[in-house]
Amino acid sequence: MQAFDTRTLSNEIVPSSTKAPKSFDLSPDVLVLTGTQDEFDIDGYIDQQDKPTQEAIAAESAWVAETLYPGACTLATLRLKAGLSQRQFADKCGLAQPHVSRYESGRHEPGIFQAETMARVLGVSLEIFVTALRQGETGKTL
């Protein structure tokens, strides 16, 4: 399987898993568009689902991180492994979603107290969290 790496602007080969992800019907008639072409409010869609479906979607986020980015330790992969969207993670950390996007892209770094909160929400040590921030900046894996 090939995946596009936005950090290097190149395709990379990623191992495929024998376990296929569960698919969800995201037909356009049930999705709320965000106003940007070809984008929709995935968090709003997830919020409308029953608890078992929300949990299944969260589990599939972890599958994405573990299968498509094995060995990667970035803020995005930690968040996906925790089964959280950017908005969900932001809400739990007392942030706005754009802040999470900036942290994941390496454009900004959180202060120590915010980093501590973010690490706690992700269920990792502050040391692992800082490593993930560094890995996200450099694009390296552990």
Number of C-alpha atoms within 10 A of each C-alpha: 10 12 13 12 12 10 11 9 8 10 12 12 11 14 13 11 12 7 8 10 14 10 9 9 6 11 7 10 7 9 14 14 14 11 9 7 7 8 11 16 13 16 14 12 14 16 12 11 12 9 11 9 14 16 14 14 21 18 18 19 21 19 20 16 22 17 18 19 16 14 13 19 22 28 28 22 23 22 24 23 19 19 24 22 20 19 19 16 21 19 12 15 20 12 15 15 16 12 17 24 17 13 17 21 18 17 10 14 17 15 8 11 9 14 17 19 15 25 21 15 16 21 14 14 13 16 11 16 22 19 16 24 24 18 18 22 18 12 17 13 14 10
